[in-house]
Amino acid sequence: MQYKKSVLAALCGTALFVCQVQAAKLSILIDDFGYRQHEENQVLQMPKAVSVAIFPNAPDSQMMMNKAHQQGREILIHLPMAPLSKQPLEKNTLTPGMSAGEVKRIVDQAIANIPYAIGINNHMGSAMTSSLTGMENVMQAMNAHNLFFLDSMTIGNTKSVQAAEGTRVKVIKRNVFLDDVQNEAEIRRQFERAIQLARKNGYAIAIGHPHPTTVKVLQQMLPNLPSDIVLVRPSDLLNEPIRSSASAGKPPKITPAKSAAKGISVCRVKHPVAQIYADSMFKVIGESLATTPAVLFIERQYHALTTFPHMQGSAPVEPATEINPGPKNK
């Protein structure tokens, strides 16, 4: 019996390890928490890996923070920052012209209001995040706290990474906005785009908002995630390389001159090759592994243990043929 349990545990552990290594990571963050109780409560019924960003001064911020924290859900502070366009601003919106002391006061107050937060992301902020001095003030204020910064990427010319240099603040960046267009078909398209980017780059961060359409689409699509996609929290991606949308996933270009110098000819693909995703790959690998000597041996052992109970506890039967373990991993 003990041997039988050991074999099953080894098989399950191996399968879990392979899935974790091969799966692409998708992180979903829902912004703007603190104003829409009904939709926000629906978000809190989604998988715990779906994280939330809460306004520090919204009417329902404390209640929603406590609910999310009780679930063990990851919480970020949705820190208002000034946009380039003229829009209504939240209380204590950070602006590029603020002094370092004023920025620190607002950041410290936001952290005091949302004490369970482990990170900060920006609400709007195209003017603030594109200001190096402004973002340096933010990173210096955050440096005294163990928080990371998720750049919502409301402008391409963001200075968040540059501003964080010399501090302990880690920066990650949003890849997809799910609901810039609040239409179900478009939100589905952006969700699929996030999946494609995760497959291409190994991970993707998607940001949405507690709109009824967004909630409806997520309720439909999250239970049906492809088998090669794993839902993770934003903090699980802190050690991933930051990729820009322009160069993400592109292989280095090899020029003919460099190829000739190395004696390598460039092979041009004449016909497009269909993409093969990891879930299809797993099926093929699984079918192939099912006929390998190692798996057949394990099946025979399991069958013997279940068919002949008196053999349980005895030494395992040697396989009829030698199993080649192959080269060791280095």
N, C-alpha and C positions, 0 to 999 in steps of 0.2 A: 504493500500500500504506500509506504514511504517513497519507494522508487517511482511509482506511478505519479504521485503528487509532484515529485521533483521534475519529472519529464514534462508534465503539463505546465508547471511554473516556468520552466526554461523556455518552452515554446511561446507562452504568452508574453514573457519578458522580451524575448527576441522580436516578436511581432510588434510590440509596443515601441521598442527602441527604433526599429526600422521606420515605423510610421512617423515618429517624432522627428527623426533625422531628415526624412524625405519631404514631409509636408511643408507647404508654403504657409507663411504666417500672415494672418489678416487681423488688424486691430481696428475696432470701430469705437469712435468717441462721439457721444451726443452732447452738443454744446447747449448754451442758453438755459440751463436749468435754473428754476427759481420763479417762473411766471405761469407755467401751465401744468397745474397739478394733475389733471386727467391724463394727458399724454405722457407726462413724466412718470406717473405711476405705471403706465403701460410699458414704458421703457424698462422700469425696474422689475418687470416680470420676464424680461429677456435673459439670455444666458449671462452669468456673472462676469464673463470676460468683456461684455459690452460696458465700457466705462463712461463716466459722465463728467462734464465740466460745469461747475456751478458759479453763477454770479455771486460776488462777495456781499452785495447789498440788495438783492432782490427780496420781495416779500416772503417767498416760500423757501428761501435758500437753506435756512437752518433745518426745517422739517425734512426737506429732500436729502440734505447731507446726512442727517441721522439715519434715515431709512436706508440710504445707499451704504453707509458704514456698517450698519447692522447686518447687511447681506454679505459683507466682505468685498464689496465692489470697489474698484479703483476710482478715486475722486481727484479731479483737477480743479484748480481755481480758474474760472473764466474771466481773465483780467481785462477790463475795458481799456482799449488804447485808441488814440486819435486816428481817424481815417483821413485820407487826402480830400475826399468829398465832404460836403456839408451835410451832416446827418444829426439827428437827435443823439445826445451823448448820455451814457450812464453816469451815475454819481462817481466821482473820483476817477475819471478817465485820464489816463496818462498821456501827456503831450511832450513833444520833443523839446520844448522850451523850458520845461520844469527843471528845477535844481536837483542835484543828487539827493539832497536832504528831503525834498518834497516827494520824490519818487520812492525813497526808502520808507517814508511815513505811510504812503498809500499801500505799498507792498506789504509792510509789516501789519497794517490794519486788515488787509485782505486775508493774510495768513491767520490772524487772530480770529477772524470771522468764520473761516473754513479750516479749522485746525486739523481735520482728518485728510486734508489734501496732501498728495505726494508729488504734485507737479503743478505747473502753471501753463495755460495756453492763452493766446491773445484773442479778444473779441474785437473784430474789425482791425484797426491798427496799421493800415498801409502807410500812414505818415510816420507813426512811431517806430515801427519795425525797420523802416528804411533809413532811420537816423542812427548813425553809429554811436554818437554821444548819448542819445536817448536810451539805446539798448544797452550800452555799457553801464549806465546808471541802474537799469533794471537788473542786469546780471550781478552787479556789485551788491545790490539789495538782496538778491536771492542767495548770494554766496554764503551768507551766514546761516542759511537753512538748508536742509538736505532735500532739495527739490530739483526736479528737472524742468526743462522748458520745451513744450511742444509748439513749434511754430506753425500757426494755421495757414501760413503762406498766402496771405491776402494780397501780397505783392511779390513779384519775382526778385526785386532788388533788396531783399531783406538782409539785415546785418546781424542776425541773431548768432550765427556760428562765430563770426569774427568777434563780436562783442563778448562772447563767452570765453574767449581765449584768456588764459591766466587765472580763470576761476575754476571752481569745482562743479559748475553747472553743466550738465550734459544736455545737448540739444538734439531733438528729433524733428522731422518735418512731415507735414500732411502731404499725401499724394493725391487724394481724390476728395472733392466735395460731392456728397451724395445728392443734395437737394438745392443747388443753385436755382434749378428750374423745378418748381413744386408741381410736378406732374408724375403720376405713377410710372408711366412708361419710361420717362427719362431717369427717374430714380433707379429703376431696375437696370437701365443701361449703365448707369454710373456704378452700381453695385457690381455688375459683371465686369466692368472695366477695372475695378479694384481687385477682383479675383485674378484677372489676366495679369495685372502688374505684380501681384504677389507671386504668381507662377514664374513670371519673367525674372524678377529681382530677388525672390526669396521671401519678400515681405511687402506689405503695403499698409498705409494708415489712411482710413476713410473717416471723414467727419460729416455728421449730419446734425439735424436739429429736431426738436420735439414737435414737428408739424404732423397733423393727422395723416397726411399722405405718406410721409417718411415712416411713421410708426407702422402703418398698414403694410407697406412693402417689406420692412424688416421682419414683421411677424410672419410673412409668407415665405421669405427667402432664407432666413437664418436656420430654420429646421431642415432645410434642404441643401446645406453647404456641400460641395463636392468632397469626396473622401480624401483628396490630396490637399485640402485647405483646413488649417487649424486656427481657431479663433483665439487670439492672445490679447493681453492687456498692453497699453502703451509702454509701460515700464519694461516689458519683456523684450523690447526692441532697442533699449538704450545702447547696447553694444553692437548693433548692426551698423554697417557703413552707410553714411548719408549719400543718397543718390539724387542727382538733379533730374528733372523730368526730361531734359534735353538729351542726357547721355545715359540714362538708366538702362542697364541691361545690354548696351551695345558693345560688341567685342572690339578690341583695338584694331584700327585699320592698318592693313599691311600694304605698303606701296610696292609697285613692281621693282623699284630700285633696291629697296631693302630685301625683297625676296630674292633678287638676282645675286645680291652680295652673299646671302646665306645659302645659295644653291637650291632655293625652294621655288617651284613654279606655282603660280596662282591658278587655282581651279575655279573656273566660273560655273555657277549653277545655272543651267539653261532652263530648267523648269522649276516652278515653286514646289517646295516640299511641305506636305501637310504637317501641321503641328501635332505632336503626340503629348498629351498631358499625363501627369503623374498617375492619375487614377486609372487610366488605361494601361499604363506601364505596370502598375502593381498587379493588375489582373493577369497580364502576360507572364510576369515573374512568378506569380503564384501558381499558374498552371505548369510552368516549367519546373518549379521546385517540387511540385507534387510527385514527380517521377524520379527524383534524385535518390541515390542509395541511402543517404542519411534519413530522409523523410520516410522512405519505405521501411527502413529498419525501425524507426520510432513507431510507425503504424503497427508493425508486427508485434513490437513489445507491448504496446497499449492493448492490442487485440488479445494477446496471450494473457495479460493481467486481468482483463475483464471476462474472458471466456473460461479461464482456468484459475479460479480464486485461490486454489491451494498453492499456486506458484508465487503468490504475493509474499514479498519479504525475501525471496530467494535471489541469488545472484542473477544479473541480466544475462540473457542468451547472446552469445557472440553472433554477429551477422554472418551470413553465408559467404559473402564476398567482402574483401577489404574495402573500407571506406577511405578514400583519399581526402585528407583534410585540406589539401591545397596549401598555398603559401600563407605564412603567418602575416597578420597585419603589422605594419611598422609604425 
